[in-house]
Amino acid sequence: METLSLDSVDSTHTYLKNYIKKYSYKKPIAIVTLNQINGVGSRENNWEGKNGNLFFSFVLNKSLLPMDLPIQSYSIYFSYILKLCLKDLGSATWLKWPNDFYINDKKIGGTITNLSSELVYCGIGLNLKEVSSFYGYLDIKVNIEKLLKNYFALVESKILWKQIFSKYLIEFKQSKQYKTTVGNEKVSLQDAILNDDGSICINNKKVFSLR
């Protein structure tokens, strides 16, 4: 994974998409910064950034992903791989369905994923330091260069979805005390059932996780 580090940027996700439009896609590439001014979150919301936190976006052709990975579960897949990297370093980070990183009961980051033709764009924001009392931040100190190297190596190793899902299925119970947004409505996950394609059944409705 080629990596381009920036001192500051409005949005790594927007920057990357514009970069690909200008130079075209040749190989997987990531944009990384510690100072994102106007990040993009789920449902086009802004992600509140702060200098010193980690923001990165990457793009790759979907042919480089495992064959059993459902399109609608890209966010879970990419998020959980990062969660595994953080766990190996001693972090208690867990993943709330489908794309939010948590420490205990506070959100510390999130993932967005978009598909454009054959290209998959993924953006991740992770609080390494305090943003506000509403959000949490990572519970360990990390070497960002090593973390991203390990993360991209795992992404490129094409871990099967069934392996990721088997681990996430156990962790999913932690999401049940929270809510998720379905349409424009906040819905409790208490009675949600996680399907093997990463979607959930909630209130007799199947909800997909692509964001």
C-alpha positions in Angstrom: 0.0 0.0 0.0 1.5 3.3 -1.1 1.1 5.9 1.6 0.9 9.7 1.2 1.2 11.7 4.5 -0.2 15.2 4.7 0.4 17.8 7.4 -3.2 18.9 7.2 -6.3 18.3 4.9 -10.0 19.1 4.8 -10.9 15.4 4.4 -8.6 12.5 3.6 -11.6 10.8 1.9 -12.4 13.8 -0.4 -8.7 14.3 -1.1 -8.2 10.7 -2.1 -11.2 10.7 -4.4 -10.0 13.9 -6.1 -6.5 12.4 -6.4 -7.8 9.3 -8.2 -9.9 11.5 -10.5 -6.8 13.5 -11.4 -4.2 10.7 -11.7 -6.4 7.6 -12.1 -6.1 4.4 -10.1 -2.9 2.4 -10.6 -2.5 0.6 -7.3 -3.7 0.8 -3.7 -2.9 4.1 -2.1 -3.6 5.7 1.3 -3.8 9.3 2.4 -2.8 9.9 6.1 -2.9 12.9 8.3 -3.0 13.9 12.0 -4.9 17.1 11.2 -8.2 16.7 9.4 -10.3 19.9 9.4 -13.6 18.8 7.7 -13.9 15.1 7.9 -16.8 13.1 6.4 -18.7 10.7 8.7 -21.6 8.3 8.2 -24.7 9.7 6.4 -22.6 12.7 5.2 -22.2 13.9 8.8 -19.0 15.8 9.7 -16.5 13.9 11.8 -15.2 16.2 14.6 -11.5 16.2 14.2 -8.6 17.6 16.3 -5.0 18.0 15.5 -3.0 15.0 16.8 -5.7 12.3 16.0 -5.4 9.8 13.2 -7.3 10.1 10.0 -6.7 8.0 6.9 -8.4 6.9 3.7 -7.4 4.3 1.2 -8.6 2.9 -2.1 -8.1 -0.5 -3.7 -9.7 -2.6 -6.4 -12.4 -4.9 -5.0 -10.7 -7.8 -6.8 -8.0 -7.5 -4.1 -10.6 -8.4 -1.4 -11.5 -12.0 -0.4 -14.1 -13.6 -2.6 -16.5 -14.4 0.3 -16.7 -10.7 1.5 -20.2 -9.3 1.0 -20.2 -5.8 -0.4 -22.5 -4.6 2.3 -20.0 -5.6 5.0 -16.9 -3.8 3.8 -17.2 -1.3 6.7 -17.3 -4.1 9.3 -14.4 -6.0 7.6 -12.0 -3.0 7.4 -13.0 -1.8 10.9 -12.6 -5.2 12.6 -9.1 -5.7 11.0 -8.0 -2.5 12.6 -9.6 -3.5 15.9 -7.5 -6.7 15.7 -4.3 -4.7 15.2 -5.2 -2.5 18.2 -6.0 -5.6 20.3 -2.6 -7.0 19.6 -1.1 -3.8 21.0 -3.1 -4.2 24.2 -6.1 -2.0 23.5 -9.6 -2.7 24.7 -11.2 -1.2 21.6 -14.4 -2.9 20.4 -16.5 -2.4 17.4 -20.1 -1.3 17.7 -22.3 -2.4 14.7 -21.5 -1.6 12.1 -18.6 0.9 11.9 -18.0 2.7 15.2 -14.9 2.1 17.4 -15.5 2.2 21.2 -13.6 2.2 24.4 -16.0 1.2 27.1 -19.1 3.3 26.4 -17.5 6.1 24.4 -17.0 6.3 20.7 -13.4 6.9 19.7 -13.7 6.7 15.9 -15.5 5.3 12.9 -15.3 4.0 9.3 -17.0 4.9 6.1 -16.8 2.9 2.9 -17.9 3.7 -0.6 -17.9 1.7 -3.8 -17.2 3.5 -7.1 -17.3 1.1 -10.1 -14.6 -1.4 -9.2 -12.9 0.7 -6.6 -13.5 0.5 -2.8 -12.8 3.7 -0.8 -12.4 3.4 3.0 -12.0 6.2 5.4 -11.1 5.8 9.1 -10.9 8.3 11.9 -9.5 7.4 15.3 -9.1 9.6 18.4 -5.6 9.3 19.9 -6.3 12.2 22.2 -9.3 13.9 23.8 -11.7 15.7 21.5 -14.5 16.5 23.9 -16.2 14.9 27.0 -18.7 13.3 24.6 -16.1 11.2 22.8 -13.4 8.9 24.1 -9.9 8.2 22.8 -7.6 5.3 22.4 -6.4 3.7 25.6 -2.9 3.0 24.4 0.0 4.9 22.8 0.7 3.8 19.3 3.4 4.2 16.7 1.3 5.3 13.8 3.7 4.2 11.1 3.9 0.7 12.5 0.2 0.5 13.2 -0.7 1.4 9.6 2.0 -0.9 8.2 0.5 -3.8 10.2 -3.0 -2.8 9.3 -2.4 -2.6 5.5 -0.5 -5.8 5.6 -3.5 -7.6 7.1 -5.9 -6.0 4.6 -3.6 -7.1 1.7 -3.4 -10.6 3.1 -7.1 -11.1 2.2 -8.3 -12.6 5.5 -11.5 -14.4 4.7 -14.8 -12.8 5.7 -15.9 -16.0 7.5 -12.8 -15.7 9.8 -13.6 -12.0 10.6 -17.3 -12.7 11.0 -16.7 -15.6 13.5 -14.8 -13.2 15.8 -17.2 -10.3 15.4 -20.3 -12.5 16.0 -19.0 -13.0 19.6 -18.3 -9.3 20.1 -21.7 -8.2 18.6 -23.5 -8.7 22.0 -21.7 -5.5 23.2 -23.6 -3.5 20.6 -27.0 -4.6 22.0 -27.0 -2.0 24.7 -26.8 0.8 22.1 -28.8 2.2 19.2 -28.1 2.5 15.5 -29.6 4.7 12.8 -32.1 3.1 10.4 -33.2 5.6 7.9 -33.5 8.8 10.0 -34.5 7.0 13.1 -32.5 5.8 16.1 -33.4 2.2 16.8 -32.3 0.0 19.7 -30.1 -3.0 18.9 -31.3 -4.9 22.0 -33.2 -7.5 20.0 -31.1 -7.3 16.8 -29.9 -10.5 15.2 -26.6 -10.5 13.3 -26.8 -12.3 9.9 -23.8 -14.0 8.4 -23.6 -11.4 5.6 -23.0 -8.7 8.3 -26.6 -7.3 8.1 -28.9 -7.4 11.1 -32.6 -8.3 11.5 -34.3 -5.7 13.6 -38.1 -5.1 14.0 -38.7 -7.7 11.2 -36.5 -5.7 8.8 -33.2 -6.6 7.3 -30.7 -3.7 7.7 -27.4 -3.6 5.8 -24.2 -2.1 7.2 -22.7 -0.4 4.1 -21.9 3.2 5.0 
